[in-house]
C-alpha cells in the first residue's frame, strides 16, 4: 500500500511539473545568475554554436 501511494505521488508530481514546465523555466530564467550559467553551458555545445547561432544572428552557416 505504501508503495502505491509513493508511486502515485511521484506520478502526480511529475505530471504537475510537466504541465507547469514553461512557467518554471521562465521563473528560473528571470534570475540573472541562472540565465548566465545556462547560456554559458549551451554555448559550449558545438551543435548550437555551428547551426543555431548563425541563424539567430542572421548569418549564413
C-alpha distance matrix in Angstrom:
0.0 3.8 5.4 5.1 6.4 8.7 9.9 10.7 12.4 14.4 15.5 16.5 18.4 20.1 21.2 22.7 24.4 25.8 27.0 28.7 30.0 33.6 33.5 31.8 34.5 37.3 36.2 36.1 39.5 41.1 41.1 44.3 43.1 40.0 42.1 44.7 42.3 40.8 44.4 45.4 42.5 43.1 46.8 46.3 44.9 48.0 46.9 46.7 50.1 51.9 50.6 49.1 51.3 54.6 53.4 52.4 55.7 57.7 59.1 59.2 57.1
3.8 0.0 3.8 5.4 5.2 6.2 8.6 9.9 10.6 12.4 14.3 15.3 16.4 18.4 20.0 21.1 22.5 24.3 25.7 27.0 28.1 31.8 31.5 29.5 32.2 35.0 33.7 33.4 36.9 38.4 38.2 41.3 40.0 37.0 39.3 41.8 39.3 38.1 41.7 42.6 39.8 40.6 44.3 43.8 42.6 45.8 45.0 44.7 47.9 49.9 48.8 47.2 49.2 52.6 51.7 50.4 53.7 55.8 57.2 57.5 55.3
5.4 3.8 0.0 3.8 5.5 5.0 6.0 8.4 9.7 10.5 12.2 14.0 15.2 16.4 18.2 19.9 21.0 22.3 24.1 25.7 26.4 30.1 30.3 28.3 30.6 33.6 32.7 32.2 35.5 37.3 37.2 40.1 38.7 35.6 37.7 40.2 37.5 36.1 39.6 40.5 37.5 38.1 41.9 41.2 39.8 42.9 42.0 41.9 45.2 47.0 45.9 44.5 46.6 50.0 49.0 48.0 51.3 53.4 54.6 54.7 52.4
5.1 5.4 3.8 0.0 3.8 5.4 5.1 6.0 8.5 9.9 10.5 12.0 14.1 15.3 16.4 18.2 19.9 20.9 22.3 24.2 25.3 29.0 29.2 27.6 30.0 32.9 32.2 32.1 35.3 37.0 37.3 40.4 39.3 36.0 37.9 40.6 38.2 36.5 39.9 41.1 38.2 38.5 42.3 41.9 40.4 43.4 42.1 41.9 45.3 47.1 45.6 44.2 46.4 49.7 48.4 47.4 50.8 52.7 54.1 54.2 52.1
6.4 5.2 5.5 3.8 0.0 3.8 5.5 5.1 6.0 8.6 9.9 10.4 12.1 14.2 15.3 16.4 18.2 19.8 20.9 22.4 23.8 27.4 27.1 25.5 28.2 30.9 29.9 30.0 33.3 34.8 35.0 38.2 37.3 34.1 36.2 39.0 36.7 35.2 38.7 40.0 37.3 37.8 41.5 41.4 40.1 43.3 42.2 41.6 44.9 46.9 45.5 43.8 45.8 49.2 47.9 46.6 50.0 52.0 53.6 53.9 52.0
8.7 6.2 5.0 5.4 3.8 0.0 3.8 5.5 5.1 6.2 8.7 9.9 10.5 12.3 14.2 15.4 16.5 18.3 19.9 21.1 22.0 25.7 25.6 23.5 26.1 29.0 27.8 27.5 30.9 32.6 32.5 35.6 34.4 31.3 33.4 36.0 33.6 32.2 35.8 36.8 34.0 34.7 38.5 38.1 36.9 40.2 39.2 38.7 42.0 44.1 42.9 41.2 43.1 46.6 45.6 44.3 47.5 49.7 51.1 51.5 49.4
9.9 8.6 6.0 5.1 5.5 3.8 0.0 3.8 5.4 5.2 6.2 8.6 9.9 10.6 12.3 14.3 15.4 16.4 18.3 20.1 20.7 24.5 24.8 23.0 25.2 28.3 27.7 27.4 30.5 32.4 32.7 35.6 34.6 31.2 33.0 35.7 33.2 31.4 34.9 36.1 33.1 33.4 37.2 36.8 35.3 38.4 37.2 36.9 40.3 42.1 40.7 39.2 41.4 44.7 43.5 42.5 45.9 47.8 49.2 49.3 47.2
10.7 9.9 8.4 6.0 5.1 5.5 3.8 0.0 3.8 5.5 5.2 6.1 8.5 9.9 10.5 12.3 14.2 15.3 16.4 18.3 19.6 23.2 23.3 22.0 24.6 27.3 26.7 26.9 30.0 31.7 32.3 35.5 34.8 31.4 33.0 36.0 33.9 31.9 35.3 36.9 34.1 34.2 38.0 38.0 36.5 39.6 38.1 37.5 41.0 42.8 41.2 39.4 41.6 44.9 43.5 42.3 45.7 47.6 49.2 49.5 47.6
12.4 10.6 9.7 8.5 6.0 5.1 5.4 3.8 0.0 3.8 5.5 5.1 6.0 8.5 9.9 10.6 12.2 14.1 15.2 16.5 17.8 21.4 21.1 19.5 22.2 24.9 23.9 24.1 27.4 28.9 29.2 32.5 31.8 28.6 30.4 33.4 31.3 29.6 33.1 34.6 32.1 32.4 36.2 36.3 35.1 38.4 37.2 36.3 39.7 41.8 40.3 38.4 40.2 43.7 42.4 40.9 44.2 46.3 48.0 48.5 46.7
14.4 12.4 10.5 9.9 8.6 6.2 5.2 5.5 3.8 0.0 3.8 5.4 5.1 6.1 8.5 9.9 10.5 12.1 14.1 15.4 15.9 19.7 19.9 17.9 20.2 23.2 22.5 22.2 25.4 27.3 27.5 30.6 29.6 26.3 28.1 30.8 28.6 26.8 30.2 31.6 28.9 29.2 33.0 32.9 31.6 34.9 33.7 33.0 36.3 38.4 37.1 35.3 37.2 40.6 39.5 38.2 41.5 43.6 45.1 45.5 43.5
15.5 14.3 12.2 10.5 9.9 8.7 6.2 5.2 5.5 3.8 0.0 3.8 5.5 5.2 6.1 8.6 9.9 10.4 12.2 14.2 15.0 18.7 19.3 17.9 20.1 23.0 22.9 22.9 25.7 27.7 28.5 31.5 30.9 27.4 28.7 31.6 29.6 27.4 30.6 32.3 29.5 29.3 33.1 33.3 31.7 34.7 33.1 32.5 36.0 37.8 36.1 34.3 36.5 39.7 38.3 37.2 40.6 42.5 44.1 44.3 42.5
16.5 15.3 14.0 12.0 10.4 9.9 8.6 6.1 5.1 5.4 3.8 0.0 3.8 5.5 5.2 6.2 8.7 9.9 10.5 12.3 14.0 17.4 17.4 16.5 19.1 21.6 21.2 21.8 24.8 26.3 27.3 30.5 30.3 26.9 28.2 31.4 29.7 27.6 30.8 32.8 30.3 30.1 33.9 34.4 33.0 36.1 34.6 33.5 36.9 38.9 37.1 35.0 37.0 40.3 38.7 37.3 40.7 42.6 44.5 45.0 43.4
18.4 16.4 15.2 14.1 12.1 10.5 9.9 8.5 6.0 5.1 5.5 3.8 0.0 3.8 5.5 5.2 6.2 8.6 9.9 10.6 11.8 15.4 15.2 13.6 16.3 19.0 18.2 18.5 21.6 23.2 23.9 27.1 26.7 23.4 24.9 28.0 26.3 24.4 27.7 29.6 27.2 27.3 31.1 31.6 30.4 33.7 32.4 31.2 34.5 36.7 35.2 33.0 34.7 38.1 36.8 35.2 38.5 40.6 42.4 43.1 41.5
20.1 18.4 16.4 15.3 14.2 12.3 10.6 9.9 8.5 6.1 5.2 5.5 3.8 0.0 3.8 5.4 5.0 6.0 8.5 9.9 10.1 13.8 14.5 12.9 14.9 18.0 17.9 17.8 20.6 22.7 23.5 26.5 26.0 22.4 23.6 26.6 24.8 22.5 25.7 27.5 25.0 24.7 28.5 29.0 27.5 30.7 29.2 28.2 31.6 33.6 32.0 29.9 31.9 35.2 33.9 32.5 35.9 37.9 39.6 40.0 38.3
21.2 20.0 18.2 16.4 15.3 14.2 12.3 10.5 9.9 8.5 6.1 5.2 5.5 3.8 0.0 3.8 5.4 5.0 6.1 8.6 9.7 13.1 13.9 13.3 15.4 18.0 18.4 19.0 21.4 23.3 24.7 27.7 27.7 24.2 24.9 28.2 26.7 24.2 27.0 29.3 26.9 26.2 30.0 30.8 29.1 32.1 30.2 29.1 32.6 34.4 32.4 30.2 32.4 35.5 33.8 32.4 36.0 37.7 39.6 40.0 38.6
22.7 21.1 19.9 18.2 16.4 15.4 14.3 12.3 10.6 9.9 8.6 6.2 5.2 5.4 3.8 0.0 3.8 5.4 5.0 6.1 8.3 11.5 11.3 10.8 13.6 15.7 15.6 16.7 19.3 20.7 22.2 25.5 25.7 22.4 23.2 26.7 25.6 23.2 26.2 28.6 26.6 26.1 29.8 30.8 29.6 32.7 31.1 29.5 32.8 34.9 33.0 30.5 32.3 35.5 33.8 32.1 35.5 37.4 39.5 40.3 39.1
24.4 22.5 21.0 19.9 18.2 16.5 15.4 14.2 12.2 10.5 9.9 8.7 6.2 5.0 5.4 3.8 0.0 3.8 5.4 5.2 5.6 9.2 9.5 8.1 10.5 13.2 13.2 13.6 16.2 18.0 19.2 22.4 22.4 18.9 19.8 23.2 21.9 19.5 22.5 24.8 22.8 22.4 26.1 27.1 26.0 29.2 27.7 26.1 29.3 31.6 29.9 27.4 29.1 32.4 31.0 29.2 32.5 34.6 36.6 37.5 36.1
25.8 24.3 22.3 20.9 19.8 18.3 16.4 15.3 14.1 12.1 10.4 9.9 8.6 6.0 5.0 5.4 3.8 0.0 3.8 5.5 5.1 8.5 10.1 9.6 10.9 13.7 14.7 15.1 17.0 19.2 20.8 23.6 23.9 20.3 20.5 23.8 22.6 19.8 22.4 24.9 22.7 21.7 25.4 26.5 24.9 27.8 25.9 24.5 27.9 29.8 27.8 25.5 27.5 30.6 28.9 27.5 31.0 32.7 34.7 35.3 33.9
27.0 25.7 24.1 22.3 20.9 19.9 18.3 16.4 15.2 14.1 12.2 10.5 9.9 8.5 6.1 5.0 5.4 3.8 0.0 3.8 5.7 8.0 8.9 9.8 11.6 13.5 14.5 15.8 17.6 19.2 21.3 24.3 25.1 21.7 21.7 25.3 24.6 21.8 24.1 27.0 25.2 24.0 27.5 29.0 27.5 30.3 28.3 26.5 29.9 31.8 29.5 26.9 28.8 31.8 29.8 28.1 31.6 33.3 35.6 36.3 35.3
28.7 27.0 25.7 24.2 22.4 21.1 20.1 18.3 16.5 15.4 14.2 12.3 10.6 9.9 8.6 6.1 5.2 5.5 3.8 0.0 3.8 5.7 5.4 6.2 8.7 10.2 10.8 12.4 14.4 15.7 17.8 20.9 21.8 18.6 18.7 22.4 22.0 19.4 21.9 24.8 23.3 22.5 25.9 27.6 26.5 29.5 27.8 25.7 28.8 31.0 29.0 26.1 27.6 30.8 28.9 26.9 30.2 32.1 34.5 35.6 34.8
30.0 28.1 26.4 25.3 23.8 22.0 20.7 19.6 17.8 15.9 15.0 14.0 11.8 10.1 9.7 8.3 5.6 5.1 5.7 3.8 0.0 3.8 5.5 5.1 6.1 8.6 9.9 10.5 12.2 14.2 16.2 18.9 19.6 16.1 16.0 19.5 18.9 16.1 18.5 21.4 19.7 18.8 22.2 23.8 22.7 25.7 24.1 22.0 25.1 27.4 25.5 22.7 24.2 27.5 25.9 23.9 27.2 29.3 31.5 32.5 31.4
33.6 31.8 30.1 29.0 27.4 25.7 24.5 23.2 21.4 19.7 18.7 17.4 15.4 13.8 13.1 11.5 9.2 8.5 8.0 5.7 3.8 0.0 3.8 5.4 5.0 6.1 8.5 9.8 10.3 12.1 14.8 17.3 18.6 15.4 14.6 18.2 18.3 15.4 17.2 20.4 19.4 18.0 21.1 23.3 22.3 25.1 23.4 20.9 23.8 26.1 24.1 20.9 22.2 25.3 23.5 21.3 24.5 26.5 29.0 30.3 29.6
33.5 31.5 30.3 29.2 27.1 25.6 24.8 23.3 21.1 19.9 19.3 17.4 15.2 14.5 13.9 11.3 9.5 10.1 8.9 5.4 5.5 3.8 0.0 3.8 5.4 5.1 6.2 8.7 9.9 10.6 13.3 16.3 17.9 15.1 14.7 18.5 18.8 16.5 18.5 21.7 21.0 20.2 23.2 25.4 24.8 27.9 26.4 23.7 26.3 28.9 27.2 23.9 24.7 27.9 26.2 23.6 26.6 28.8 31.4 33.0 32.5
31.8 29.5 28.3 27.6 25.5 23.5 23.0 22.0 19.5 17.9 17.9 16.5 13.6 12.9 13.3 10.8 8.1 9.6 9.8 6.2 5.1 5.4 3.8 0.0 3.8 5.5 5.1 6.2 8.6 10.0 11.6 14.8 15.6 12.6 13.0 16.7 16.4 14.3 16.9 19.7 18.8 18.5 21.7 23.5 23.2 26.5 25.4 22.9 25.5 28.3 26.9 23.9 24.6 28.0 26.8 24.3 27.1 29.6 31.9 33.5 32.6
34.5 32.2 30.6 30.0 28.2 26.1 25.2 24.6 22.2 20.2 20.1 19.1 16.3 14.9 15.4 13.6 10.5 10.9 11.6 8.7 6.1 5.0 5.4 3.8 0.0 3.8 5.5 5.1 6.1 8.6 10.4 12.9 13.8 10.5 10.1 13.8 13.6 11.1 13.5 16.5 15.6 15.0 18.1 20.1 19.8 23.0 21.9 19.2 21.8 24.6 23.3 20.2 20.8 24.2 23.1 20.6 23.4 26.0 28.2 29.8 28.8
37.3 35.0 33.6 32.9 30.9 29.0 28.3 27.3 24.9 23.2 23.0 21.6 19.0 18.0 18.0 15.7 13.2 13.7 13.5 10.2 8.6 6.1 5.1 5.5 3.8 0.0 3.8 5.4 5.1 6.1 9.1 11.6 13.5 11.0 9.9 13.7 14.6 12.5 14.1 17.4 17.4 16.6 19.2 21.7 21.7 24.7 23.7 20.6 22.7 25.6 24.3 20.8 21.0 24.3 23.0 20.1 22.7 25.3 27.8 29.8 29.3
36.2 33.7 32.7 32.2 29.9 27.8 27.7 26.7 23.9 22.5 22.9 21.2 18.2 17.9 18.4 15.6 13.2 14.7 14.5 10.8 9.9 8.5 6.2 5.1 5.5 3.8 0.0 3.8 5.5 5.2 7.3 10.7 12.2 10.0 10.2 13.9 14.6 13.3 15.4 18.3 18.3 18.3 21.0 23.2 23.6 26.8 26.2 23.2 25.2 28.3 27.3 23.9 23.9 27.3 26.3 23.3 25.6 28.4 30.9 32.9 32.4
36.1 33.4 32.2 32.1 30.0 27.5 27.4 26.9 24.1 22.2 22.9 21.8 18.5 17.8 19.0 16.7 13.6 15.1 15.8 12.4 10.5 9.8 8.7 6.2 5.1 5.4 3.8 0.0 3.8 5.4 5.8 8.8 9.4 6.6 7.4 11.0 11.1 9.9 12.5 15.0 14.9 15.3 18.0 19.9 20.5 23.9 23.7 20.8 22.7 26.0 25.4 22.3 22.1 25.7 25.2 22.2 24.5 27.6 29.6 31.6 30.7
39.5 36.9 35.5 35.3 33.3 30.9 30.5 30.0 27.4 25.4 25.7 24.8 21.6 20.6 21.4 19.3 16.2 17.0 17.6 14.4 12.2 10.3 9.9 8.6 6.1 5.1 5.5 3.8 0.0 3.8 5.3 7.0 8.6 6.3 4.9 8.7 9.9 8.5 10.1 13.1 13.6 13.5 15.8 18.2 18.9 22.0 21.7 18.5 20.1 23.5 22.8 19.5 19.0 22.5 22.0 18.9 20.9 24.1 26.2 28.4 27.7
41.1 38.4 37.3 37.0 34.8 32.6 32.4 31.7 28.9 27.3 27.7 26.3 23.2 22.7 23.3 20.7 18.0 19.2 19.2 15.7 14.2 12.1 10.6 10.0 8.6 6.1 5.2 5.4 3.8 0.0 3.8 6.2 8.9 8.0 7.1 10.4 12.3 11.7 12.9 15.7 16.8 16.9 18.8 21.3 22.3 25.4 25.2 21.8 23.1 26.5 25.8 22.4 21.6 24.8 24.3 20.9 22.6 25.7 28.1 30.6 30.3
41.1 38.2 37.2 37.3 35.0 32.5 32.7 32.3 29.2 27.5 28.5 27.3 23.9 23.5 24.7 22.2 19.2 20.8 21.3 17.8 16.2 14.8 13.3 11.6 10.4 9.1 7.3 5.8 5.3 3.8 0.0 3.8 5.7 5.5 6.2 8.8 10.3 10.8 12.4 14.5 15.7 16.7 18.4 20.5 22.0 25.2 25.6 22.4 23.4 27.0 26.9 23.7 22.6 26.0 26.0 22.6 24.1 27.5 29.5 32.0 31.4
44.3 41.3 40.1 40.4 38.2 35.6 35.6 35.5 32.5 30.6 31.5 30.5 27.1 26.5 27.7 25.5 22.4 23.6 24.3 20.9 18.9 17.3 16.3 14.8 12.9 11.6 10.7 8.8 7.0 6.2 3.8 0.0 3.8 5.6 5.1 6.1 8.7 9.9 10.5 12.3 14.3 15.4 16.4 18.6 20.6 23.6 24.3 21.0 21.4 25.1 25.4 22.4 20.7 24.0 24.4 21.0 21.9 25.5 27.3 30.0 29.5
43.1 40.0 38.7 39.3 37.3 34.4 34.6 34.8 31.8 29.6 30.9 30.3 26.7 26.0 27.7 25.7 22.4 23.9 25.1 21.8 19.6 18.6 17.9 15.6 13.8 13.5 12.2 9.4 8.6 8.9 5.7 3.8 0.0 3.8 5.5 5.2 6.3 8.7 10.1 10.7 12.5 14.4 15.5 17.0 19.3 22.5 23.7 20.8 21.2 25.0 25.6 22.9 21.4 24.8 25.6 22.5 23.5 27.1 28.5 30.9 30.0
40.0 37.0 35.6 36.0 34.1 31.3 31.2 31.4 28.6 26.3 27.4 26.9 23.4 22.4 24.2 22.4 18.9 20.3 21.7 18.6 16.1 15.4 15.1 12.6 10.5 11.0 10.0 6.6 6.3 8.0 5.5 5.6 3.8 0.0 3.8 5.5 5.2 6.2 8.7 10.0 10.6 12.3 14.2 15.7 17.4 20.8 21.6 18.8 19.8 23.5 23.8 21.1 20.1 23.8 24.3 21.4 22.9 26.4 27.8 29.9 28.8
42.1 39.3 37.7 37.9 36.2 33.4 33.0 33.0 30.4 28.1 28.7 28.2 24.9 23.6 24.9 23.2 19.8 20.5 21.7 18.7 16.0 14.6 14.7 13.0 10.1 9.9 10.2 7.4 4.9 7.1 6.2 5.1 5.5 3.8 0.0 3.8 5.5 5.2 6.2 8.7 10.0 10.6 12.2 14.5 16.0 19.1 19.5 16.4 17.3 20.9 21.0 18.1 16.9 20.5 20.8 17.8 19.2 22.7 24.3 26.6 25.7
44.7 41.8 40.2 40.6 39.0 36.0 35.7 36.0 33.4 30.8 31.6 31.4 28.0 26.6 28.2 26.7 23.2 23.8 25.3 22.4 19.5 18.2 18.5 16.7 13.8 13.7 13.9 11.0 8.7 10.4 8.8 6.1 5.2 5.5 3.8 0.0 3.8 5.5 5.1 6.2 8.6 10.0 10.5 12.5 14.8 17.7 18.9 15.9 16.0 19.8 20.6 18.0 16.3 19.7 20.7 17.8 18.7 22.4 23.5 25.8 24.8
42.3 39.3 37.5 38.2 36.7 33.6 33.2 33.9 31.3 28.6 29.6 29.7 26.3 24.8 26.7 25.6 21.9 22.6 24.6 22.0 18.9 18.3 18.8 16.4 13.6 14.6 14.6 11.1 9.9 12.3 10.3 8.7 6.3 5.2 5.5 3.8 0.0 3.8 5.5 5.1 6.2 8.6 10.0 10.9 13.2 16.5 17.9 15.4 15.9 19.7 20.6 18.4 17.2 20.8 22.0 19.5 20.7 24.3 25.0 27.0 25.4
40.8 38.1 36.1 36.5 35.2 32.2 31.4 31.9 29.6 26.8 27.4 27.6 24.4 22.5 24.2 23.2 19.5 19.8 21.8 19.4 16.1 15.4 16.5 14.3 11.1 12.5 13.3 9.9 8.5 11.7 10.8 9.9 8.7 6.2 5.2 5.5 3.8 0.0 3.8 5.5 5.1 6.1 8.5 10.1 11.3 14.7 15.4 12.8 14.0 17.6 18.0 15.6 14.9 18.7 19.4 17.1 18.8 22.2 23.1 24.8 23.2
44.4 41.7 39.6 39.9 38.7 35.8 34.9 35.3 33.1 30.2 30.6 30.8 27.7 25.7 27.0 26.2 22.5 22.4 24.1 21.9 18.5 17.2 18.5 16.9 13.5 14.1 15.4 12.5 10.1 12.9 12.4 10.5 10.1 8.7 6.2 5.1 5.5 3.8 0.0 3.8 5.5 5.2 6.0 8.6 10.2 13.0 13.8 10.8 11.3 15.0 15.6 13.2 11.8 15.5 16.5 14.1 15.4 18.9 19.7 21.6 20.3
45.4 42.6 40.5 41.1 40.0 36.8 36.1 36.9 34.6 31.6 32.3 32.8 29.6 27.5 29.3 28.6 24.8 24.9 27.0 24.8 21.4 20.4 21.7 19.7 16.5 17.4 18.3 15.0 13.1 15.7 14.5 12.3 10.7 10.0 8.7 6.2 5.1 5.5 3.8 0.0 3.8 5.6 5.2 6.4 9.2 12.0 13.8 11.5 11.3 15.0 16.5 14.8 13.2 16.7 18.4 16.4 17.2 20.7 20.9 22.6 20.9
42.5 39.8 37.5 38.2 37.3 34.0 33.1 34.1 32.1 28.9 29.5 30.3 27.2 25.0 26.9 26.6 22.8 22.7 25.2 23.3 19.7 19.4 21.0 18.8 15.6 17.4 18.3 14.9 13.6 16.8 15.7 14.3 12.5 10.6 10.0 8.6 6.2 5.1 5.5 3.8 0.0 3.8 5.5 5.3 7.1 10.7 12.2 10.5 11.3 14.7 15.9 14.5 13.9 17.5 19.0 17.4 18.8 22.1 22.2 23.4 21.2
43.1 40.6 38.1 38.5 37.8 34.7 33.4 34.2 32.4 29.2 29.3 30.1 27.3 24.7 26.2 26.1 22.4 21.7 24.0 22.5 18.8 18.0 20.2 18.5 15.0 16.6 18.3 15.3 13.5 16.9 16.7 15.4 14.4 12.3 10.6 10.0 8.6 6.1 5.2 5.6 3.8 0.0 3.8 5.3 5.4 8.7 9.3 7.0 8.4 11.8 12.5 10.9 10.6 14.3 15.5 14.1 15.9 18.9 19.1 20.1 18.0
46.8 44.3 41.9 42.3 41.5 38.5 37.2 38.0 36.2 33.0 33.1 33.9 31.1 28.5 30.0 29.8 26.1 25.4 27.5 25.9 22.2 21.1 23.2 21.7 18.1 19.2 21.0 18.0 15.8 18.8 18.4 16.4 15.5 14.2 12.2 10.5 10.0 8.5 6.0 5.2 5.5 3.8 0.0 3.8 5.3 7.3 8.9 6.6 6.1 9.8 11.4 10.2 8.9 12.3 14.2 13.0 13.9 17.1 16.8 18.0 15.9
46.3 43.8 41.2 41.9 41.4 38.1 36.8 38.0 36.3 32.9 33.3 34.4 31.6 29.0 30.8 30.8 27.1 26.5 29.0 27.6 23.8 23.3 25.4 23.5 20.1 21.7 23.2 19.9 18.2 21.3 20.5 18.6 17.0 15.7 14.5 12.5 10.9 10.1 8.6 6.4 5.3 5.3 3.8 0.0 3.8 6.2 8.9 8.1 7.7 10.7 12.9 12.6 11.8 14.9 17.1 16.4 17.2 20.1 19.4 20.1 17.5
44.9 42.6 39.8 40.4 40.1 36.9 35.3 36.5 35.1 31.6 31.7 33.0 30.4 27.5 29.1 29.6 26.0 24.9 27.5 26.5 22.7 22.3 24.8 23.2 19.8 21.7 23.6 20.5 18.9 22.3 22.0 20.6 19.3 17.4 16.0 14.8 13.2 11.3 10.2 9.2 7.1 5.4 5.3 3.8 0.0 3.8 5.6 5.7 6.7 9.0 10.5 10.7 11.0 14.0 15.7 15.5 17.0 19.5 18.7 18.8 15.9
48.0 45.8 42.9 43.4 43.3 40.2 38.4 39.6 38.4 34.9 34.7 36.1 33.7 30.7 32.1 32.7 29.2 27.8 30.3 29.5 25.7 25.1 27.9 26.5 23.0 24.7 26.8 23.9 22.0 25.4 25.2 23.6 22.5 20.8 19.1 17.7 16.5 14.7 13.0 12.0 10.7 8.7 7.3 6.2 3.8 0.0 3.8 5.5 5.2 6.1 8.4 9.8 10.2 12.3 14.4 15.1 16.2 18.1 16.7 16.3 13.1
46.9 45.0 42.0 42.1 42.2 39.2 37.2 38.1 37.2 33.7 33.1 34.6 32.4 29.2 30.2 31.1 27.7 25.9 28.3 27.8 24.1 23.4 26.4 25.4 21.9 23.7 26.2 23.7 21.7 25.2 25.6 24.3 23.7 21.6 19.5 18.9 17.9 15.4 13.8 13.8 12.2 9.3 8.9 8.9 5.6 3.8 0.0 3.8 5.5 5.3 5.8 7.4 9.1 11.1 12.3 13.5 15.2 16.7 15.6 14.8 11.6
46.7 44.7 41.9 41.9 41.6 38.7 36.9 37.5 36.3 33.0 32.5 33.5 31.2 28.2 29.1 29.5 26.1 24.5 26.5 25.7 22.0 20.9 23.7 22.9 19.2 20.6 23.2 20.8 18.5 21.8 22.4 21.0 20.8 18.8 16.4 15.9 15.4 12.8 10.8 11.5 10.5 7.0 6.6 8.1 5.7 5.5 3.8 0.0 3.8 5.6 5.5 5.0 6.2 9.1 10.2 10.4 12.4 14.4 14.0 14.1 11.5
50.1 47.9 45.2 45.3 44.9 42.0 40.3 41.0 39.7 36.3 36.0 36.9 34.5 31.6 32.6 32.8 29.3 27.9 29.9 28.8 25.1 23.8 26.3 25.5 21.8 22.7 25.2 22.7 20.1 23.1 23.4 21.4 21.2 19.8 17.3 16.0 15.9 14.0 11.3 11.3 11.3 8.4 6.1 7.7 6.7 5.2 5.5 3.8 0.0 3.8 5.9 6.2 5.2 7.5 9.9 10.2 11.0 13.2 12.1 12.5 10.0
51.9 49.9 47.0 47.1 46.9 44.1 42.1 42.8 41.8 38.4 37.8 38.9 36.7 33.6 34.4 34.9 31.6 29.8 31.8 31.0 27.4 26.1 28.9 28.3 24.6 25.6 28.3 26.0 23.5 26.5 27.0 25.1 25.0 23.5 20.9 19.8 19.7 17.6 15.0 15.0 14.7 11.8 9.8 10.7 9.0 6.1 5.3 5.6 3.8 0.0 3.8 6.3 6.4 6.9 9.3 11.0 11.6 12.8 10.9 10.2 7.0
50.6 48.8 45.9 45.6 45.5 42.9 40.7 41.2 40.3 37.1 36.1 37.1 35.2 32.0 32.4 33.0 29.9 27.8 29.5 29.0 25.5 24.1 27.2 26.9 23.3 24.3 27.3 25.4 22.8 25.8 26.9 25.4 25.6 23.8 21.0 20.6 20.6 18.0 15.6 16.5 15.9 12.5 11.4 12.9 10.5 8.4 5.8 5.5 5.9 3.8 0.0 3.8 6.0 6.3 7.1 9.3 10.9 11.5 10.4 9.4 6.6
49.1 47.2 44.5 44.2 43.8 41.2 39.2 39.4 38.4 35.3 34.3 35.0 33.0 29.9 30.2 30.5 27.4 25.5 26.9 26.1 22.7 20.9 23.9 23.9 20.2 20.8 23.9 22.3 19.5 22.4 23.7 22.4 22.9 21.1 18.1 18.0 18.4 15.6 13.2 14.8 14.5 10.9 10.2 12.6 10.7 9.8 7.4 5.0 6.2 6.3 3.8 0.0 3.8 5.7 5.4 6.3 8.9 10.1 10.2 10.4 8.8
51.3 49.2 46.6 46.4 45.8 43.1 41.4 41.6 40.2 37.2 36.5 37.0 34.7 31.9 32.4 32.3 29.1 27.5 28.8 27.6 24.2 22.2 24.7 24.6 20.8 21.0 23.9 22.1 19.0 21.6 22.6 20.7 21.4 20.1 16.9 16.3 17.2 14.9 11.8 13.2 13.9 10.6 8.9 11.8 11.0 10.2 9.1 6.2 5.2 6.4 6.0 3.8 0.0 3.8 5.4 5.1 6.3 8.6 8.6 9.9 8.8
54.6 52.6 50.0 49.7 49.2 46.6 44.7 44.9 43.7 40.6 39.7 40.3 38.1 35.2 35.5 35.5 32.4 30.6 31.8 30.8 27.5 25.3 27.9 28.0 24.2 24.3 27.3 25.7 22.5 24.8 26.0 24.0 24.8 23.8 20.5 19.7 20.8 18.7 15.5 16.7 17.5 14.3 12.3 14.9 14.0 12.3 11.1 9.1 7.5 6.9 6.3 5.7 3.8 0.0 3.8 5.4 5.1 5.9 4.9 6.1 5.8
53.4 51.7 49.0 48.4 47.9 45.6 43.5 43.5 42.4 39.5 38.3 38.7 36.8 33.9 33.8 33.8 31.0 28.9 29.8 28.9 25.9 23.5 26.2 26.8 23.1 23.0 26.3 25.2 22.0 24.3 26.0 24.4 25.6 24.3 20.8 20.7 22.0 19.4 16.5 18.4 19.0 15.5 14.2 17.1 15.7 14.4 12.3 10.2 9.9 9.3 7.1 5.4 5.4 3.8 0.0 3.8 5.5 5.0 6.0 6.9 7.4
52.4 50.4 48.0 47.4 46.6 44.3 42.5 42.3 40.9 38.2 37.2 37.3 35.2 32.5 32.4 32.1 29.2 27.5 28.1 26.9 23.9 21.3 23.6 24.3 20.6 20.1 23.3 22.2 18.9 20.9 22.6 21.0 22.5 21.4 17.8 17.8 19.5 17.1 14.1 16.4 17.4 14.1 13.0 16.4 15.5 15.1 13.5 10.4 10.2 11.0 9.3 6.3 5.1 5.4 3.8 0.0 3.8 5.5 7.8 10.0 10.6
55.7 53.7 51.3 50.8 50.0 47.5 45.9 45.7 44.2 41.5 40.6 40.7 38.5 35.9 36.0 35.5 32.5 31.0 31.6 30.2 27.2 24.5 26.6 27.1 23.4 22.7 25.6 24.5 20.9 22.6 24.1 21.9 23.5 22.9 19.2 18.7 20.7 18.8 15.4 17.2 18.8 15.9 13.9 17.2 17.0 16.2 15.2 12.4 11.0 11.6 10.9 8.9 6.3 5.1 5.5 3.8 0.0 3.8 5.7 9.0 10.3
57.7 55.8 53.4 52.7 52.0 49.7 47.8 47.6 46.3 43.6 42.5 42.6 40.6 37.9 37.7 37.4 34.6 32.7 33.3 32.1 29.3 26.5 28.8 29.6 26.0 25.3 28.4 27.6 24.1 25.7 27.5 25.5 27.1 26.4 22.7 22.4 24.3 22.2 18.9 20.7 22.1 18.9 17.1 20.1 19.5 18.1 16.7 14.4 13.2 12.8 11.5 10.1 8.6 5.9 5.0 5.5 3.8 0.0 3.8 6.7 9.3
59.1 57.2 54.6 54.1 53.6 51.1 49.2 49.2 48.0 45.1 44.1 44.5 42.4 39.6 39.6 39.5 36.6 34.7 35.6 34.5 31.5 29.0 31.4 31.9 28.2 27.8 30.9 29.6 26.2 28.1 29.5 27.3 28.5 27.8 24.3 23.5 25.0 23.1 19.7 20.9 22.2 19.1 16.8 19.4 18.7 16.7 15.6 14.0 12.1 10.9 10.4 10.2 8.6 4.9 6.0 7.8 5.7 3.8 0.0 3.8 6.4
59.2 57.5 54.7 54.2 53.9 51.5 49.3 49.5 48.5 45.5 44.3 45.0 43.1 40.0 40.0 40.3 37.5 35.3 36.3 35.6 32.5 30.3 33.0 33.5 29.8 29.8 32.9 31.6 28.4 30.6 32.0 30.0 30.9 29.9 26.6 25.8 27.0 24.8 21.6 22.6 23.4 20.1 18.0 20.1 18.8 16.3 14.8 14.1 12.5 10.2 9.4 10.4 9.9 6.1 6.9 10.0 9.0 6.7 3.8 0.0 3.8
57.1 55.3 52.4 52.1 52.0 49.4 47.2 47.6 46.7 43.5 42.5 43.4 41.5 38.3 38.6 39.1 36.1 33.9 35.3 34.8 31.4 29.6 32.5 32.6 28.8 29.3 32.4 30.7 27.7 30.3 31.4 29.5 30.0 28.8 25.7 24.8 25.4 23.2 20.3 20.9 21.2 18.0 15.9 17.5 15.9 13.1 11.6 11.5 10.0 7.0 6.6 8.8 8.8 5.8 7.4 10.6 10.3 9.3 6.4 3.8 0.0
